[in-house]
Amino acid sequence: MASRVLIVEDEPDIRNLVVLHLQRDGYQVTSAGSGEEALRQVRLSPPDLVLLDLMLPTMSGLEVCRRLRQEPATATLPIVMLTAKADEVDKVVGLELGADDYVVKPFSPKELLARVRAVLRRSRPVPGAAPIGIGALTIDPGTHTAAVGGEALALTPKEFDLLRALVDAHGRVLSREFLLDRVWGYARAGEVESRTVDVHVRRLRVKLGAEGRRILTIKSVGYRLDPAGG
């Protein structure tokens, strides 16, 4: 079955163009021109991914993202932000709120489709993969879920992928550049993109609670997950 994508964009020309390219790529697409309408649509029929413009009338994309992450039913819903080049602060805030990725305007349809495919691919379960346990932490690639002490964690797709990459490294240090390539699929590490890793690590540590101490910062290098507990 084709994945369902909701595009939230108040500029009709951009919205129609994105809808056209997504449909041509085989997606089922719905659209909304405001944050309020987007929230109504998501609550009525949750999509597989939301493409969310930051600059929306009355309710900003940041507020839409915040509300989606606060509601249990949509806490792990994949979100890709559409941002203007000058909105560096908003990009970081959006990532802090739990967006999985961002695409900078003006963007090429090829880049946008690549980001959508990557986020959707990484949000899907991996059939047959065995659960992995480290201390009180358990991650299950087969269901794309994680838990601490048996309590499920509401991880976004990117947070789960980041955790999985750190676990798979078996204590080795992973650079930001490696994580950007492995988790985000970025070929280069610009200033904002490097901060993307830092933002997601901070969010992941908070969600892991006491187990978050396992994620160690290696100054000027990157991060490692300590199987012994930090």
C-alpha positions in Angstrom: 0.0 0.0 0.0 1.3 3.5 -0.9 2.5 5.6 2.0 0.3 8.5 3.0 1.9 12.0 3.2 0.3 15.2 4.5 1.8 18.4 3.1 1.2 21.5 5.3 2.0 24.6 3.3 0.0 27.9 3.0 1.4 29.0 -0.4 -0.8 27.3 -3.0 1.9 27.2 -5.8 4.4 25.4 -3.6 1.8 23.1 -2.1 0.4 22.1 -5.5 3.9 21.5 -6.8 4.9 19.3 -3.9 1.6 17.4 -4.1 2.2 16.8 -7.8 5.8 15.4 -7.3 4.7 13.2 -4.4 1.8 11.7 -6.4 4.1 11.1 -9.3 6.4 9.2 -7.0 3.5 6.9 -5.9 2.4 8.5 -2.6 -1.1 9.1 -1.5 -1.1 12.8 -0.7 -3.4 15.1 1.3 -2.8 18.8 2.0 -3.6 21.5 4.5 -3.1 25.3 4.2 -2.9 26.0 8.0 -1.7 24.5 11.2 -5.2 24.1 12.5 -6.4 22.2 9.5 -3.3 20.0 9.6 -4.0 19.0 13.2 -7.6 18.2 12.4 -6.6 16.0 9.5 -3.9 14.2 11.5 -6.3 13.5 14.3 -9.0 12.3 11.9 -6.7 10.1 9.8 -3.0 10.0 10.8 -0.7 9.9 7.7 2.6 8.0 7.5 4.6 11.3 7.3 4.0 15.1 7.6 5.8 17.7 5.4 5.5 20.8 7.6 6.2 24.3 6.6 7.5 26.5 9.4 6.0 29.8 8.2 2.2 29.3 8.5 -0.5 31.8 9.3 -2.0 32.0 12.8 -0.4 28.8 14.1 3.3 28.3 13.2 4.8 25.0 12.0 6.8 24.9 15.3 3.6 24.9 17.3 2.1 22.2 15.1 5.2 20.1 15.6 5.0 20.7 19.4 1.4 19.6 19.6 1.9 16.5 17.5 4.8 15.4 19.7 2.8 16.0 22.9 -0.1 13.7 21.8 0.6 10.0 22.4 -1.1 9.0 19.1 1.3 11.2 17.1 4.4 11.3 19.3 6.4 9.2 16.9 4.8 10.4 13.6 7.6 11.2 11.1 7.9 15.0 10.5 10.0 16.7 7.9 10.2 20.5 8.1 10.2 22.9 5.2 12.3 25.9 6.1 13.7 29.1 4.5 17.4 29.4 4.3 17.6 32.2 6.9 15.6 30.3 9.5 18.6 28.7 11.2 17.3 29.3 14.7 13.8 27.9 13.8 15.5 24.8 12.3 17.2 24.1 15.5 14.1 24.8 17.6 12.1 22.5 15.3 14.6 19.7 15.8 14.5 20.3 19.6 10.7 19.9 19.3 11.2 16.5 17.6 11.2 17.0 13.8 13.1 14.2 12.1 14.6 16.2 9.3 14.3 19.4 7.3 14.5 20.6 3.7 15.6 24.1 2.9 13.7 26.3 0.4 14.2 26.6 -2.4 14.6 22.9 -2.8 14.6 20.6 -5.8 11.9 17.9 -6.1 14.7 15.3 -6.2 16.0 16.4 -2.8 12.6 16.5 -1.3 11.6 13.1 -2.5 15.0 11.7 -1.3 14.3 13.0 2.2 10.8 11.7 2.3 11.9 8.2 1.2 14.8 8.1 3.7 12.6 9.1 6.7 9.8 6.7 5.7 12.3 3.9 5.1 13.9 4.3 8.5 10.6 4.5 10.3 9.6 1.0 9.1 10.3 -2.2 11.2 13.1 -4.6 10.3 11.5 -8.1 10.1 13.3 -10.9 11.8 15.8 -8.7 13.8 16.4 -9.8 17.4 15.9 -7.4 20.3 19.1 -6.0 21.9 19.5 -5.4 25.6 22.0 -3.2 27.4 21.3 -2.7 31.1 17.7 -1.6 31.5 17.6 -0.5 27.9 16.1 -2.7 25.2 15.8 -1.9 21.5 13.8 -4.0 19.1 14.6 -3.4 15.4 11.9 -5.8 14.5 9.2 -3.5 15.8 11.3 -0.3 15.7 10.7 0.3 19.4 12.8 0.8 22.5 12.1 0.5 26.2 13.8 1.2 29.5 12.9 -1.1 32.4 10.1 -2.5 30.2 8.5 0.9 29.8 8.1 1.9 26.1 9.8 5.0 24.9 8.1 7.4 22.4 11.1 7.8 20.1 10.9 9.5 16.7 12.3 7.6 13.7 15.5 9.6 13.8 15.9 9.1 17.6 15.5 5.4 17.2 18.0 5.3 14.3 20.5 7.3 16.3 20.2 5.0 19.3 20.5 1.9 17.0 23.7 3.4 15.4 25.2 4.0 18.9 24.3 0.5 20.1 25.6 -1.2 16.9 28.9 0.5 17.4 29.6 -1.6 20.5 31.2 1.2 22.4 33.2 2.7 19.6 33.2 6.5 19.1 31.0 7.7 16.2 31.8 11.1 14.7 29.1 13.6 13.9 30.0 13.2 10.2 29.4 9.4 10.4 26.1 9.8 12.2 24.9 12.4 9.6 25.7 9.9 6.9 24.3 6.8 8.7 21.2 8.3 10.3 20.4 11.3 8.1 21.9 10.4 4.8 23.8 13.7 4.6 26.9 13.6 2.4 28.4 16.7 4.1 28.3 18.2 7.6 27.5 21.9 7.5 27.2 23.9 10.7 23.5 23.4 11.2 23.6 19.8 10.2 26.3 19.1 12.9 24.1 20.8 15.5 21.3 18.5 14.3 23.2 15.5 15.8 23.8 17.4 19.1 20.1 18.3 19.3 18.9 14.7 18.8 21.5 13.4 21.3 20.2 15.8 23.9 16.6 14.7 23.2 17.5 11.0 23.3 19.4 11.3 26.6 16.3 13.0 28.2 14.0 10.2 26.9 16.3 7.5 28.1 16.2 8.8 31.6 18.9 7.2 33.8 20.1 5.1 30.9 20.9 8.4 29.1 24.2 8.5 31.0 25.4 5.8 28.7 25.7 8.2 25.8 29.0 9.9 26.3 30.3 13.0 24.5 33.8 12.7 23.2 35.0 16.3 22.9 35.8 17.4 19.3 35.0 14.0 18.0 31.4 12.7 18.5 29.6 10.3 20.7 29.7 6.7 22.0 27.4 4.5 24.0 29.0 2.9 27.0 27.7 -0.6 27.6 29.0 -0.4 31.2 26.8 2.5 32.0 28.9 5.6 31.6 
